[in-house]
Structures are given as C-alpha cells and as structure tokens.
C-alpha cells in the first residue's frame, strides 16, 4: 500500500489509512482500533487531540524572524515546490502581502 499523510491533517489522514486496512472479518482497522479508546479520557479517536492544550502560536513565533518581504521572496522563488501536485502544501500566510519591494 502506498499512503502519504500529512502532519497538519494527521487525524483525518490516520482515519483514511485505517479505514483502508481490512481484517479477515471484513472490519476496518478504524472500526477495530481507531474510532475510540484514545486520549486521556479514552473516548477520542486515534490521533485526535484537544487543540486547546497544544496551541503553540507558531505564526506569532515565525513573525519574530520573518518579514512580509521574506514571505513574498519565498512565495516567489519556491512557488514550484509549494504548488507541486503530489505534495499538497496548504497555503498559509504570516502577512497580508504588504511587501513593497518590487525587486524580489
């Protein structure tokens, strides 16, 4: 089986993978092992987390080191990688495209 999952969508990707794995009884690994029994309460699905406890404020941290011009530069020069058909990066922006430097 070939499967590509992504960390930013780990819960739905894990569900998709486990639903594709079938037992000799015809049930999926999702139904047998993934749907419930996880997390501190034992009631969550596999790889589902309470995001309120895991907030990292990563965008705020990145803004300490990158400027709007840095973001524009990367978007321009690495567009091929970001738009690659098999990788599927989700688009996100730290800034609203306000870099005024036309020489990028």
C-alpha positions, -999 to +999 in steps of 0.1 A: +000+000+000+012+035-008+000+062+015+010+097+021-003+115+051+005+150+065+012+162+100-012+192+096-041+167+088-029+138+109-063+129+123-083+126+091-053+110+073-050+084+100-087+077+097-084+073+060-054+050+063-071+028+090-103+026+070-083+012+041-069-017+062-094-046+065-093-076+088-101-111+077-135-105+093-141-076+069-139-049+095-116-019+092-087-011+115-105+022+120-135+004+134-115-021+154-088+002+168-090+038+157-125+051+162-123+053+200-102+044+230-076+071+227-067+103+245-067+110+282-104+101+285-101+070+263-130+084+243-112+101+214-104+087+180-068+078+171-046+109+165-074+134+175-062+159+201-076+187+222-060+216+203-067+240+232-039+223+251-015+222+222-016+257+209+019+269+201+012+302+185+036+292+157+025+321+134+034+346+161+068+330+166+075+330+129+067+367+127+096+373+150+121+360+124+104+367+091+091+399+074+065+404+048+093+408+023+108+375+033+075+358+029+070+373-006+105+363-016+099+326-006+065+325-022+080+338-055+112+318-056+098+285-042+064+286-060+071+254-078+076+234-046+046+249-029+023+242-059+037+206-066+008+182-075+018+153-052+029+172-021-002+193-014+011+221+008-018+240+024-014+277+017-010+300+046+004+335+051+020+352+080+014+386+065-011+400+041+013+406+012+023+441+021+059+439+010+066+470-012+099+458-026+094+451-063+129+437-068+121+403-054 
